[in-house]
Amino acid sequence: MKKIISIFVAVLVASLIFGASPVFATGQYLQMPIRVQHGPTICAIEPQANAKFPTVGKQLLDETEYAVIDWKTKLNEGLGRHPVWNITLVKVPIGQQNGFDYSKCDITIHYLPQPQENSNGFIATGVTIPNFKTGKTNIEIYYQDIQPNWVKTEWTENGQGYYSYVDKPYYTGLVATSTQLDSTIRHEMGHSFGLGHYIVPYDRLHNIINGLEDMPSIMIDTVTILGVKHYDITSLDIAQIKSIYGSGGFDNQAKPTSGYQRVYELNTDKQSYQPGERITLDINTDTFDEKSFVEIIVIDSNNTMMENIGVYKTNSTISLDDMNQKNGRYLAELINPITGDFDFTSFTIGTPSQIQDTNQDTGSGIPVWIKDSAKQWSVNSISDDEFAKGLQYFISNKIILQSQTGTSLNHIPNWVKNNAGLWASGQISDEVFVRGLQYLSDNKIISVQ
């Protein structure tokens, strides 16, 4: 079973994708089976405060606003005072995230230093995750800088020695450049509107990477462009959007389902599993030829990507052995980037009560941003005071009670902060984590105003 980086991921190493993708003579878009049904509302969720990068939240929201303006301006070019391509951006600051109505978001953007679930070890600047069941799309933007790292690989074949250089990029721990953020946000928005990657022959890609040729599309799957400081939404991108929706805009679509149909080719061997039990996905590859491939992604109830797998005719049965199996509800989704076809199937892990305990959005109601905050707090990326601001959510929703009595302690026990890290990684339940927060409240270690 060969794994490849998701076709939605904007990565540094184009060869990781192109090695498994068709190469077209001049250039062609892969198909992305995502559609918006009207002028989309994009919700940009301000990231939790990070002591190492105190201004990154404002920077990311500003870069996102510029990207929306760029898409709208270029889509509406030539229409004068009668624009038809409507995109609404809603910035959701930290202080408003508790009671915010996320149901109005067609596309939700989260900003993280790097991927949370990284079992495959993929390096990415961003990822777009569709939910075919709800019709909503999540985007994750990773704001840590990525640098190339060319490693020499040597091997022997039939007595002859060979070598090549393979790029194994890494996160530097610094904030990404504006160029990286600008291009990634525009690229992932393109995916959320329905654009797949733009594939070019290797020789042309080589010229683009080395700055000898301008990028023909914002959907080129690389950010390693030497000597180029700008990444543009191009006329090809605008033409491709209009070929999908027609010229009447998102709200007046001429052909809203073009290239977008469910094929019913994906199944699980059963609907419910226990933690640690083997989960098997069966894919009907009868229509595949030797060069066909599809992408399988597995997402949890928060639309976080847990697995991404490339599927060929030879591996029509997939075991999710590498997935960090936690109690909850999951969706396995199939995407065919050549035809634009898709499929999905759902399954659960754990008993109904266990699933209720760990379901952040629809079970216990604990939103994703609190888990992000707990993870950063557990490794001292944010201060105790910064973490305490997020606890107002637990008080407001009566998940923990604001104590008026109790012994006052002057330090946070190590076990509470350790629990925050374990909870953020899914190793303990919501109930155990909340008990630790109640302990802090009872002993007046953290006061929520």
N, C-alpha and C positions, 0 to 999 in steps of 0.2 A: 504494500500500500504506500503510494507516494503522496506526501503532503505538500501542498503549495500554499503560498500566501494568498489570502483571499483576493478575488478579483476586485473587491471594493477598496483595497488598501492602497493608499499612496505611499509607495516604498521607495527606498533609495536604489535598490538593485533591480533594474528593469529585467535583467536576464532571469530572475527567479520566476517572473510571470511569463515572459516571452518564450522561455524554454518549453512551456506547455501550451502556448497559444498559437493559433495560426498566424502566419506572416503574410501580409498582403503586399501586392506589387508596389503600390504607391502609399497606401494608408487607408485604414478603415476603422470605424467604431465597432467595438464589441457591443452586444445588446445587453441592456440593463432593464430587467422586468420590474421597474418601479415607475409609477405614475402618480402625479398629484391630480386630484379630481376638480380642483378649483385653484384660484390664486392662493398659494400656500401661506400659512402663518408659520414663521420660523421663530422658535423660542430659544434664545441664547441664555443659558443658565450660568450666571457668574460663578466662577470657581471659588472654592473655599480659600480663605486667606492663607498664604504661604509665606512664612517668615523669611525664607531665602529669596523670594521673588515678590516683594511687597506691591509692585505696580503691575504685575502680569495680568491681573483680572481686568483692569480698565483697558489695558492694551488689547487683550483678546476681544473684548466686546467692541472696541473701536474698529479693529481689523475686520470683524464680522459685519459691522455696519457698512464699512467701505465696500466689502465684497457684495453685499445685497444691492447697494447703489450701483455698482459696476454691472451686475447682471441685469438689473432693471433698465439702466441707461442703454445698454447695448441691444437688449431685446426690443426696446421701444424706439430705437433709432429710426428717424424718418417719419415718425407718427405725429410729430408736433405736439399740439395740446390735447391729443386724444390717445393717450397710452392705453394699451389693452393688456399688457403683461404686468399683472399686479402681484407683488410679493410684500408681505407685511412682516416686519421684524419687531419682536417683543423682547426687550432685555429684561431679564428677571434677576434683580439684585439679591444678594444673600438675605437681606432683611425681609423680603417678600416671598421667599420660596416656601415657607410653611403653608400658607393658605392659598397658594397660587393654583388656578384651575388648569392643569396640564392637558385636560381633554381638548382644549381649543388649539393645541399645537399639532400641526401636520408634520412638522420636522422639528426635532429637538436637538440642540447642540450642547454637549457637555465638553468641558476642557479639563484634561488631566495631564500630569507630567509625562506619563507613559502608560501603556496598556495595563489595566488591572489584572485581567486574566491572561496569562502569558505562557500557557502550558506548551505551546509550540515554539516559544522563543522568538516570535516574529518581531521585527523592527519596523515601525511604521510612523509616519507623521500624522496619519488620520485614518479613520475607517467609517464607512457608511453601512448601517445595519438595518435592512428593511424588516418589517413585520408584516408578512403577507396576510396574516389572519386579521389584523386590525387596520391595515392600510396606512399605518404610521411608520415614520422612519426616524431612527436615531443616528446622529453623527457624533463621533468622538474625535476631538482634536488634541493631539499630544504636543505639548508646548516645550518639551525639552529638545535642545539642539541635537541633531544627528550628524555624525561625520563618517565619511567613507574610511574603510580599513582594508586595503588590498593585501591579501594573503596569498603567497605562492603555494600552489598545490602541485605535487609531483606524483607520477605513477609510471609503471612499466607495463607495456603491452607487446606481446610477441618479441620480447627481448629488446624492444626499443623504448627509450625513456622519453617521457612527455612531461610538460608542465604548463600550467596556466595560472593566471591571477584571478582570484575570486574576491569580490567585495563582501566583507562581513562587517557591515556598519554597526555603530554603537552609539548609545546616548552619552553625551558629554557631561550631563548634570547641569548645564547652563541653559538659559532661556534661548529658544530658537531665534534666528534672525527674522526680521520683518519679511524678508523675501520668502523664507520657508513658510511662515505663517500665512502670508497673503496667498501664496499659490495653493497651499493645502486647503484652506477654507473655501476658495473658489472651486477647487477640484472636487471636494466632497459635496458641495452644493450641486455641482453638475451631476454627480451620481444621484443625488436625492431628487433631481428633476427628471432623471431617466437616461442620462448619458453613461455609456460604458467607456472603457479605456480606448484610446485611439492608438492603434497598432501600426507601426511602420517597420519596414525592413531593417535588418541590423545595420547595414552601412549608413542608412540615413539616421538611425538612432545614434550611431557613433558620432556623426557630425553634430547632431543636436546636443549631445552630452558635452562635447568639446567646444561648444559655442560657435561652431562654424555655420550653423543654420538656426534661424529662429524657430521656436516651438510652433508647429502648425495648429496645436490644440492645447487648451488647458488640461485636457484629459490624457496627455502623454503620461505614462506611469513611471516617472522618475523626477527626482528633485536634485539630481547631481548634474547641474548644468554649469560648466566651467566658464567663468568670465561673463555670465549673464546675470543681471541684477533685476530683471523684470520678468513676470510671468503673466501672460495676457489671455483673457477670454477672447477667442478669435472669431472671425467670420464663419469658419467651419463649425464651431460650437453653436453659434446662433442658428445657422442653417439646419443643423441636426435637431435642435430643440423644435424648430418650426416644422421639420419633417415629421416629428412625433405628434405634435398637438395641432398642427395647422397654423395659420397666420392670425387667428382670432384671439390668441392669448389663452392662458390657463382656464379662464372662466367661460370661454366660448370655443370649446374644443371641437375640431372637425372630425377627429378620429381618436377618441380617448383611449381605446383599447388596442391600438395597432401594435402587433408584435408582442402581445401580452396575454398569454393564456395558460391555464393550469393543465398539466399533462397527466397527473395521477400516476406517477412512476416511483414514488417514494413511500416506504412503509417501515414501521418498527415491528419487531417480532411479537411485541405485546405492548399494552398501553401503560402499564404501571410496573415499577421496579423498586427494589430495595437498595439502599446505598451499598456500593461495591459490587452489585450484580451486573453482569455483562449486558450491555445494551447493543442490540444489533439492528443496523439499518439495511434494508434491502432496496436496491435500485434496479428497475427494469432497464437493462442496457441492450435489449434486442435490436433497437434501431441504430445502435452505435456502430461506427466503423472504427478502424484502428487509430484514427486521429481524433476521434470525438472525445470531448471531456465535458464534465459539468462540475459545478462547485457545490459542496454541501457545507452549510454553516449551522451551528447549533446555538441558540440563544436562550437565555433564561427569562424569567417573567419581567425583568427590568430592561430587556432588550440589550443585555451585555453579551457579547460573543464569547462562547465557551470553547468552541471547536471550529476549525475550518479545514476542509479536506478536499483534495482534488480526486475526482472519480473518473476512471476510464473503463473501457469494455472489460478489462481483465480483473477489475476489483469491484464487482457489483454487490458484494456483501461487505459491510463496514462495521467493525466493532469499535465502540467508543471507549477503548481501554484507557486512553490518556486523559480523559475528561475528569476534572476534579468533581466528583459526584457529591452534590449536596441536595438535601431535601428541597423539593420545589417543582414548579411546572416549567417545561421546556418545549421549544419548538425547533424541529429540524427542518431546514429549508433547502430546496434544490434550486439552483440557478443555472440555466444553459446560456452561456454568453454568446453563442453563435446564433441561436434561434430566438432568444428572449423568452423562452418558455420557463415556467417555474412550477414548483410543487411544495407542499409542506405537510408535516404530520406532527402531532403533539404527543407528549408522554409526560408522566410524572415519576418522581423519585420520592419514596417515603409514604407513610400513612397520611390520610387527610389531615389529622391534627398536626403532624410534623410539617406538612406543607403549609398549613395556615401560619405556623410559627415563623417560618422563614420567608414568607412572601412579602417583600418590602412594600410594594405598591398597593396590592389588593388584599393582603392578609393582615399583617400587623399594622400596615399603614406607614411604616418608617420609610421616608424617601431616600433615594440613592445618595443625595448630597451629604446626608449624615454619615453614611458608611464611608464616603470619601474623607470626611472630616476626621472620623475616628481613626482611620488608617494613618493620616498625617500626624495626628496627635500622638499616636502610639510610638512613632519614631522621632518625636520632638521637632517635626517640621512646622508645627504651629504651637503657640503657647497655650497654657491652661486657660487663660482669660479668653483667647480666641475660640477655643473649643467650648467654653462655657456659654458663649453667645448662642451656639446652636442648640443648647439644651432647653431653650425656651419652648421649642417644639414639643418636648416630652411633658413639660408642665402644662402647656396650653391644651394638649390632647389627653391630659390626665393619665399618661403612661407612667410617670413618676409623680409623687406628691411633694410639693415644696414644704419641707419640714420647718416647724416653728420652734421645736425643742430639740434636745439631743446634745451630745458631747461635741465640742468644737475642737477639731484636729487641725494642725497647721501644715500638713503635707498630704500628698496623694499617695496611697499605698501602691507599691509596684504592681500588685496583682490586678488593680483596676485598669491601669494603663495597658498591661499585658493583655487583659481581656478585650480591650478595645481593638488591639491588633488581631487577636484571634477571631473576633466577631467580623471584622472587616474582611478577613480572608475566608469566612464561612466555616470556621472550625468550631464555633460555639453558637448556640441559638440566641435569638433576640431576647428571650426570657432571662438567660444567664447574664447577658450584657446589661440589660435594664436593671437587674438586681445590683450590679456594681454602681450604676448611676444613682440609684436610690440610696445606696450607702453613702455616696458623696453628699447627697442632699441631707440625709439624716444627721450627718456629722458636720454639717456646715462647712465642708471643705470647698465646695464650689457653690456659690450663690447665684441664682438666676434672677435677674431683676425684671 
